[in-house]
Amino acid sequence: MATETISPELLEILRCPYCVSGETRMPGDDPGRLELVGNGKWLYSPESGYKYPIKEGIPVMLIEEGRKWKDTPIEELPDPGLLVEPSAMSAPTSFSPAVSSGPDPKLIVAGVIAGLAAILLLIFLLRRR
């Protein structure tokens, strides 16, 4: 799996969401600058210590995600993995049709009524001649 990193232009404008939001805003004119670490697979905020994974070239900039990795040393950060992990469900190996208990009784009744109505209409039309 080829892991993509982010462009220098994007790195220049991204900021740690923890460092720039509300009550947790850090002091200074430009808080929350990020550094690429872990072979370009992680973003690190020296101010907060939060670390954000880059999955398939997309930074996961959720405060909860950054907090989760805060106490993990940079050299111990794992490979971020895929943006969306594959489902645990496997594809069926063979087709098995749904078990049916027979035709719907309501459809049978509707068919009988429609048939009777057609017969009555035919009788009515033949009598008019």
N, C-alpha and C positions, 0 to 999 in steps of 0.2 A: 504494500500500500504506500503510495507516494504521498507524503504529507507536505502540504503547501504552507508557506508562511505568508505574512502580510507584506504589503509594499511599504517602502520607507515613507511615502506620502501619507498613507493611512496611519502609520505609527506616529507621525508628526501631529496628527489631529486627535487621536484617541487619548482619552484620559480615564483614570480609574473612577468608576461611578461612585464608589464609596467616598473618595476624596473630594468630589465636586458637588455632592448633593446635600441639601438641607442642613440638619444639625451636625452631620459628620464632616462638613466641608473643612478642608485643611486651610491654614493661613497662606497668604501669598497671592501674587497676581495670577499665577498659572499652576495651581496645584494639580496633582494626580498624573504627572507625566509618567509614561511607561517605558520599560526597557524590554527588549527581546531577550529571552533566556531559554535554556533547555534546547539548544540547537534550533532556535527560531520557532519552537512549538508552543511557547508560553509567553505571556505578557506579565511583567512583574512591576508592582508599584513599590518603590523604596519607602515612600511615606507611610503607607498603610500595611505593607507586607503582604497584601493580597496578590494572588497569582491567578491569571485567567488563561484557560487553555485555548489554543487555536486549533479548531477541528476542520479539516478539509479547506484550510485557507480562511475560515470564518472565525473571528474572535468571539468567544462566549463571554460577553461582558455583563454578566449577572452578578450582583453583589454577593448573593448566596454562593455562587460558584467560586468567586475569589476568596471568600471567607473559609470555604471548605479546605482550601489548600494553603492557608496562611501559615500554619505551623510546619508544613512540609519543606525541608531544605531544598533549595533549587536543584542540587545535584541528585535528589531522590524523586523528583517529579516524574511520573510515568508518561508514556506516550499518550497523548490526549484521546486517541481513538477517532471513531467516526462521529459525524454530526448527529446522525440518527443510527442507532444500533439496529442490526437486523433483528427481525422478529424471532422469537423462540419457536413459533409455529413452523413446521416444515410443510412443504408441498406434498399433497397426497401422492402416493406411489401408484395407485390405480383408481379408476373411476368406480364409485359405488353409488348407484342411483338411490334417491331418497325412498325410504320405505313408505308405501302408500297403502291405505286401508280400503282402496277402491274409489269409485267416482263419488263426487259430492252429491248427497241426496237432494239438496236444493236445486242443483242443476238438472237432475232427473225429473223432478216435479215440474220445473219450468219448461223442460222439453215436452213433457206429456201435455201440459196446458197449451203450449204453442201448437202442437200437433192436432189437438182437439179443436182449437180455434180455426185452424186451416181447413179441417174437414167440415166444420159447420159453415164456414164461408163458402166452400165449394158447393155444399148442398143448397145454400141460400141462392147462389148465383145460378145453379142449374134449375131451380124451381121458378125463377123469374122468367125463363124462356118460354 
